[in-house]
Amino acid sequence: MGILDLFRRAKPDPPETRSSGAGYTAQLIQARNAWITGASGAAELTATVQSCVSLWEGAFAMADCSARDLLTRRHMALIGRALALRGEAVLWIDGSTLRPAFDWEVTTRGGEPRAYRLGIADTGGGPSVTVLAAEVVHVRTGGDMAAPWAGTSPLRRANLTADLLHTVESALRDVYREAPLGSQTVPIPEGSADDMAALRESFRGRRGASLIVEGAAQATAAGMNPQLGQRREDLTPDMARSMARETLAEARAAILLAYGVLPAMSNPSATGPVIREGQRHLAQWTLQPLAELLAEECSAKLGSPVQIDVMRPLQAFDVGGKSRALSAIIKALAEAKAEGIDPAAALALVDWKSE
């Protein structure tokens, strides 16, 4: 360095350019945060959510699948549970076996996955493998425009209701654990300290311990006439006035609807027709579309057409109505043939399509 370099002013560094809050980096961070927080919601521990998850898991395990050699019932049950709790499921096609992944990172191009780094579950710590997208079955639901390669669970899409359900159940748990249920204040004549202590120990009622005994002196000090209004006072909290029961019922109904389960199915007075309609609604509007997404993904990745049917194994249809409709169709086809009408054209008029 020459002598003149010592007196030259150093040039400032060029300004650093950062992405805005609505840029790609922010969207990626938001998607990653949604994925992390969505998989650890406290509402997942409630019985209402687990009942819905069990329905999804059982329906996928019973589904008819044309690729049963790869998509076994065990794999289908895992996929159903993962879709219910995480909104997506990833399985690695390892030869003739599908290996479920418990964690993954995805690289995309144009919004489409190109490569995955998968964490495969195993005892003692599973391995991590890097594979191309063609080697991975990735089914997702509830995708966002900012991150179409990721899915979201119904709980994540109904975050406020899930938090309300968990809060109400936690509050009720604390009340039943800590409130003096069944405790009473019993007025008795005043006595000596030893007699009062022995009397307190003889009663049992405050969570299995003792009743609170009120003497005449305490009543007089409180401004009450000890000779009047001698009655016991119940210390059990009045939960009906807090409307906790109604709030809990509404939160449960909202969670059931988020999973595609009609709240009428949880009504104690529900009858057979209501249960059948709820079953049809769950299978037709919630589970069968997910099964079609899974079948489309498997058909693209496995190299052969895959069909998955949830409706038939669950008997999610009106058997009597189908039999009556079939008899009417057969009769109509016979009459059309007798009149010289093409049966295929007659069926096309009523939008009938054979798969």
PAZADREN-182329 format. One record per residue (C-alpha): residue in one letter; x, y, z; residue number from 1. Coordinates in steps of 0.001 Angstrom, whole numbers. Each point is the difference from the previous one (the first is absolute). Layout:
<nodes>
("A", (X, Y, Z), NUM)
...
</nodes>
This chain:
<nodes>
("M", (0, 0, 0), 1)
("G", (1451, 3342, -1117), 2)
("I", (253, 3185, 2007), 3)
("L", (-2880, 1588, -1927), 4)
("D", (-2386, -2833, 904), 5)
("L", (134, 1072, 3621), 6)
("F", (-1685, 3336, -825), 7)
("R", (-2636, -1332, -2344), 8)
("R", (-3504, -192, 1345), 9)
("A", (-1349, -3521, 154), 10)
("K", (-2981, -592, -2276), 11)
("P", (-3200, -908, 1835), 12)
("D", (-1439, -3449, -440), 13)
("P", (-2800, -270, -2525), 14)
("P", (-3460, 73, 1577), 15)
("E", (-1372, -3395, 924), 16)
("T", (-3273, -916, -1671), 17)
("R", (-2484, -1972, 2047), 18)
("S", (-3283, -1542, -976), 19)
("S", (-3245, 1652, 1034), 20)
("G", (-2512, -1485, 2396), 21)
("A", (-2079, -1310, -2890), 22)
("G", (2934, -1567, -1837), 23)
("Y", (953, -3600, -542), 24)
("T", (2135, -240, 3142), 25)
("A", (-2812, 1255, 2219), 26)
("Q", (-2461, -2413, -1586), 27)
("L", (2403, -2881, 493), 28)
("I", (543, 895, 3652), 29)
("Q", (-3760, 284, 558), 30)
("A", (-584, -3373, -1658), 31)
("R", (2698, -1619, 2128), 32)
("N", (-1409, 1573, 3156), 33)
("A", (-3507, -1194, -904), 34)
("W", (1312, -3517, -543), 35)
("I", (1821, -63, 3353), 36)
("T", (-2807, 1458, 2104), 37)
("G", (-2703, -1940, -1799), 38)
("A", (1499, -3339, 997), 39)
("S", (122, 752, 3717), 40)
("G", (-3395, 1496, 821), 41)
("A", (-1291, -693, 3462), 42)
("A", (-3494, -649, -1369), 43)
("E", (1277, -3209, -1595), 44)
("L", (-100, -1572, 3462), 45)
("T", (-3739, 446, 462), 46)
("A", (-2391, -2911, -361), 47)
("T", (-2031, 1806, -2676), 48)
("V", (2999, 330, -2311), 49)
("Q", (1165, -3538, 643), 50)
("S", (-3473, -1327, -828), 51)
("C", (100, 1764, -3369), 52)
("V", (3541, -1225, -627), 53)
("S", (-1090, -3565, 763), 54)
("L", (-2833, 306, -2536), 55)
("W", (2431, 1166, -2686), 56)
("E", (2506, -2689, 895), 57)
("G", (-2583, -2793, 1), 58)
("A", (-1579, 1155, -3267), 59)
("F", (3324, 21, -1848), 60)
("A", (929, -3379, 1484), 61)
("M", (-3254, -1506, -1337), 62)
("A", (182, 1668, -3429), 63)
("D", (158, -2093, -3159), 64)
("C", (3371, 517, -1707), 65)
("S", (1133, -1485, -3308), 66)
("A", (3681, 236, 1030), 67)
("R", (-286, -2082, 3152), 68)
("D", (3498, -1466, -462), 69)
("L", (1475, 3450, 742), 70)
("L", (-2770, 1883, 1760), 71)
("T", (-779, -2502, 2716), 72)
("R", (-2674, 658, 2597), 73)
("R", (2715, 965, 2453), 74)
("H", (1290, 2644, -2409), 75)
("M", (-3535, 1246, -653), 76)
("A", (-660, 359, 3734), 77)
("L", (3216, 1974, 444), 78)
("I", (-915, 2252, -2919), 79)
("G", (-3468, 657, 1431), 80)
("R", (1386, 910, 3411), 81)
("A", (2722, 2219, -1484), 82)
("L", (-2512, 1862, -2168), 83)
("A", (-2233, 597, 3014), 84)
("L", (2759, 1279, 2292), 85)
("R", (2520, 1566, -2415), 86)
("G", (-1927, 525, -3216), 87)
("E", (2564, -1920, -2063), 88)
("A", (1731, -3357, -172), 89)
("V", (3339, -921, -1582), 90)
("L", (1095, -3535, -882), 91)
("W", (3252, -1045, -1656), 92)
("I", (-265, -2558, -2837), 93)
("D", (2864, -2310, 938), 94)
("G", (-152, -2702, -2652), 95)
("S", (-3165, -1964, 663), 96)
("T", (-604, 1551, 3433), 97)
("L", (-1426, 3289, 1175), 98)
("R", (1845, 1459, 2992), 99)
("P", (-1796, 2764, 1929), 100)
("A", (2031, 3124, 777), 101)
("F", (-461, 1814, 3304), 102)
("D", (1892, 3131, -1112), 103)
("W", (947, 1457, -3345), 104)
("E", (1412, 3001, -1795), 105)
("V", (-1046, 726, -3553), 106)
("T", (1680, 1883, -2847), 107)
("T", (-2353, 1489, -2579), 108)
("R", (154, 1510, -3455), 109)
("G", (-2960, 1965, -1227), 110)
("G", (-1928, -1071, 3083), 111)
("E", (430, -3703, -831), 112)
("P", (2144, -2276, 2194), 113)
("R", (3254, -1101, -1595), 114)
("A", (1935, -1722, 2799), 115)
("Y", (-559, -1090, 3597), 116)
("R", (2156, -622, 3018), 117)
("L", (-1948, -2525, 2037), 118)
("G", (327, -1197, 3550), 119)
("I", (-986, -3665, 174), 120)
("A", (-1236, -1263, 3350), 121)
("D", (1987, -2820, 1574), 122)
("T", (902, -1214, 3474), 123)
("G", (3134, 1642, 1315), 124)
("G", (-299, 2910, -2435), 125)
("G", (-1009, -290, -3623), 126)
("P", (2142, 856, -3027), 127)
("S", (-324, 3096, -2169), 128)
("V", (-179, -505, -3754), 129)
("T", (-56, 2420, -2931), 130)
("V", (-2220, -1091, -2888), 131)
("L", (-1653, 1498, -3047), 132)
("A", (-3670, 951, -54), 133)
("A", (-803, -2938, -2293), 134)
("E", (1003, -2351, 2832), 135)
("V", (-2355, 1535, 2539), 136)
("V", (-3752, -275, 457), 137)
("H", (-1023, 3350, 1454), 138)
("V", (-3724, 585, 548), 139)
("R", (-1127, 3261, 1561), 140)
("T", (-3221, 1808, 741), 141)
("G", (-851, 3560, 952), 142)
("G", (2910, 1462, -1956), 143)
("D", (662, 3731, -82), 144)
("M", (782, 2146, -3027), 145)
("A", (3233, 1116, 1674), 146)
("A", (1114, -3609, 574), 147)
("P", (-1871, -2420, -2300), 148)
("W", (2527, -2739, 785), 149)
("A", (-1133, -192, 3645), 150)
("G", (-3299, -958, 1599), 151)
("T", (-1854, 1206, 3062), 152)
("S", (-2083, -2007, 2419), 153)
("P", (-3647, 822, 806), 154)
("L", (1102, 1121, 3465), 155)
("R", (2415, 2481, -1513), 156)
("R", (-2730, 1362, -2241), 157)
("A", (-2299, 378, 3037), 158)
("N", (2651, 1205, 2422), 159)
("L", (-2263, 2274, 2048), 160)
("T", (-2592, -2711, 596), 161)
("A", (2700, -2536, 866), 162)
("D", (1474, 2371, 2578), 163)
("L", (-3460, 648, 1450), 164)
("L", (-687, -3727, 348), 165)
("H", (3309, -592, 1742), 166)
("T", (-498, 3017, 2290), 167)
("V", (-3491, -1032, 1087), 168)
("E", (1023, -3600, 662), 169)
("S", (3055, 1177, 1957), 170)
("A", (-2160, 2350, 2074), 171)
("L", (-2472, -2766, 795), 172)
("R", (2864, -2297, 920), 173)
("D", (1366, 2590, 2448), 174)
("V", (-3454, 517, 1521), 175)
("Y", (-543, -3709, 638), 176)
("R", (3522, -364, 1338), 177)
("E", (234, 3019, 2308), 178)
("A", (-3513, 1283, 747), 179)
("P", (-1615, -1035, 3326), 180)
("L", (-2608, -2236, -1612), 181)
("G", (-2513, -1302, 2534), 182)
("S", (1353, 2186, 2818), 183)
("Q", (-2404, 1763, 2342), 184)
("T", (76, 2571, 2768), 185)
("V", (-1895, -1485, 2994), 186)
("P", (-1068, 2344, 2857), 187)
("I", (309, -1567, 3455), 188)
("P", (-32, 1341, 3566), 189)
("E", (3282, 1400, 1229), 190)
("G", (2208, -2281, 2072), 191)
("S", (3559, -321, 1197), 192)
("A", (2931, -26, -2403), 193)
("D", (660, -3705, 584), 194)
("D", (-3639, -929, -560), 195)
("M", (-130, 2058, -3192), 196)
("A", (3212, -1582, -1291), 197)
("A", (-1279, -3496, 751), 198)
("L", (-3303, 859, -1688), 199)
("R", (1769, 1243, -3114), 200)
("E", (2055, -3157, -223), 201)
("S", (-3113, -2146, 312), 202)
("F", (-1596, 1405, -3138), 203)
("R", (995, -1057, -3486), 204)
("G", (-1145, 1747, -3160), 205)
("R", (2460, 2516, -1438), 206)
("R", (1673, -2181, -2614), 207)
("G", (143, -2794, 2536), 208)
("A", (1434, 2160, 2808), 209)
("S", (-2433, 1878, 2281), 210)
("L", (-2929, 2387, 67), 211)
("I", (439, 3650, 931), 212)
("V", (-1695, 490, 3357), 213)
("E", (-1302, 3448, 903), 214)
("G", (-583, 851, 3610), 215)
("A", (-2475, 2449, 1513), 216)
("A", (2752, 2527, 739), 217)
("Q", (1000, 213, -3649), 218)
("A", (-3618, 495, -1044), 219)
("T", (-448, 2800, 2548), 220)
("A", (3182, 1730, -1141), 221)
("A", (-1275, -114, -3567), 222)
("G", (-3075, 1976, 1034), 223)
("M", (-2434, -2902, 68), 224)
("N", (-2244, -1048, 2858), 225)
("P", (1285, -3418, 1069), 226)
("Q", (-3519, -1041, 950), 227)
("L", (-1537, 708, -3410), 228)
("G", (643, -1485, -3422), 229)
("Q", (1893, -2987, 1292), 230)
("R", (560, -1901, -3243), 231)
("R", (2894, -1538, -1832), 232)
("E", (1670, 1860, -2868), 233)
("D", (1199, -1902, -3060), 234)
("L", (3490, 899, -1255), 235)
("T", (-263, -1864, -3306), 236)
("P", (547, 2514, -2868), 237)
("D", (-3005, 664, -2232), 238)
("M", (1371, -986, -3415), 239)
("A", (-3387, 375, -1690), 240)
("R", (159, 3796, 281), 241)
("S", (3401, 83, -1735), 242)
("M", (-1564, -1688, -3091), 243)
("A", (3019, -2285, -193), 244)
("R", (-2197, -2883, -1116), 245)
("E", (-1466, 1948, -2923), 246)
("T", (3401, 1374, -1006), 247)
("L", (1535, -3466, 88), 248)
("A", (-2834, -1433, -2103), 249)
("E", (352, 2735, -2629), 250)
("A", (3783, -416, -157), 251)
("R", (-345, -3752, -400), 252)
("A", (-2573, 439, -2765), 253)
("A", (2282, 2415, -1857), 254)
("I", (2935, -2421, 207), 255)
("L", (-2187, -2853, -1243), 256)
("L", (-1091, 2103, -2976), 257)
("A", (3624, 885, -762), 258)
("Y", (707, -3722, -351), 259)
("G", (-3117, -617, -2097), 260)
("V", (-1919, -1743, 2788), 261)
("L", (-3560, 1184, 504), 262)
("P", (-509, 1112, 3633), 263)
("A", (-3331, -1856, 63), 264)
("M", (1956, -3273, 138), 265)
("S", (1196, 862, 3520), 266)
("N", (-3519, 667, 1264), 267)
("P", (-1011, -2655, 2576), 268)
("S", (-3483, -160, -1537), 269)
("A", (1266, -516, -3558), 270)
("T", (-1774, -2787, -1885), 271)
("G", (1064, -2290, -2830), 272)
("P", (-968, 2285, -2909), 273)
("V", (1975, 2895, 1506), 274)
("I", (3089, -2180, 442), 275)
("R", (-285, -1269, -3595), 276)
("E", (-336, 3519, -1378), 277)
("G", (3010, 1128, 2037), 278)
("Q", (1982, -2964, -1234), 279)
("R", (-898, 753, -3603), 280)
("H", (899, 3657, 439), 281)
("L", (3395, -839, 1505), 282)
("A", (868, -2546, -2673), 283)
("Q", (-1326, 1904, -3019), 284)
("W", (1007, 3595, 700), 285)
("T", (3160, -447, 2079), 286)
("L", (1679, -3392, -307), 287)
("Q", (-674, -967, -3618), 288)
("P", (1523, 3244, -1390), 289)
("L", (3113, -687, 2075), 290)
("A", (33, -3558, -1306), 291)
("E", (-158, 1357, -3557), 292)
("L", (2978, 2268, 717), 293)
("L", (1943, -2962, 1365), 294)
("A", (-967, -2151, -2999), 295)
("E", (1112, 2712, -2433), 296)
("E", (3340, 382, 1768), 297)
("C", (590, -3768, 101), 298)
("S", (-961, -381, -3663), 299)
("A", (2583, 2614, -972), 300)
("K", (2767, -1422, 2182), 301)
("L", (-600, -3774, -233), 302)
("G", (-389, -114, -3772), 303)
("S", (-3384, -1746, -85), 304)
("P", (-3562, 1208, 569), 305)
("V", (-1055, -186, 3656), 306)
("Q", (-3590, 137, 1176), 307)
("I", (-1032, 539, 3623), 308)
("D", (-3624, -258, 1105), 309)
("V", (-1198, 985, 3451), 310)
("M", (-3731, -27, -681), 311)
("R", (-578, -3720, -573), 312)
("P", (1879, -1467, 3005), 313)
("L", (-1626, 2477, 2375), 314)
("Q", (-3434, -735, -1510), 315)
("A", (-388, 3780, -203), 316)
("F", (-3065, -158, -2207), 317)
("D", (-3669, -840, 233), 318)
("V", (-229, -3722, -799), 319)
("G", (-3759, 65, -360), 320)
("G", (103, 3075, -2205), 321)
("K", (2694, -1517, -2199), 322)
("S", (-2008, -3196, -479), 323)
("R", (-3111, 1981, -954), 324)
("A", (2019, 2171, -2352), 325)
("L", (1575, -3076, -1609), 326)
("S", (-3379, -1622, -593), 327)
("A", (-1312, 3241, -1516), 328)
("I", (3053, 249, -2284), 329)
("I", (-381, -3599, -1191), 330)
("K", (-3675, 562, -704), 331)
("A", (739, 3234, -1868), 332)
("L", (2721, -1661, -2099), 333)
("A", (-2351, -2844, -916), 334)
("E", (-2706, 2459, -1055), 335)
("A", (2513, 2056, -1995), 336)
("K", (1214, -3092, -1814), 337)
("A", (-3571, -1052, -746), 338)
("E", (-724, 3427, -1476), 339)
("G", (3165, -51, -2085), 340)
("I", (1819, 2684, 2006), 341)
("D", (3738, -295, 476), 342)
("P", (535, -741, 3735), 343)
("A", (3331, 1866, -5), 344)
("A", (-1680, 3141, -1310), 345)
("A", (-2749, -304, 2597), 346)
("L", (2558, -286, 2789), 347)
("A", (1920, 3003, -1354), 348)
("L", (-3151, 2132, 262), 349)
("V", (-13, -448, 3784), 350)
("D", (3773, 494, 364), 351)
("W", (619, -3659, 761), 352)
("K", (3643, -986, -353), 353)
("S", (1550, -3405, 589), 354)
("E", (3468, 41, 1506), 355)
</nodes>
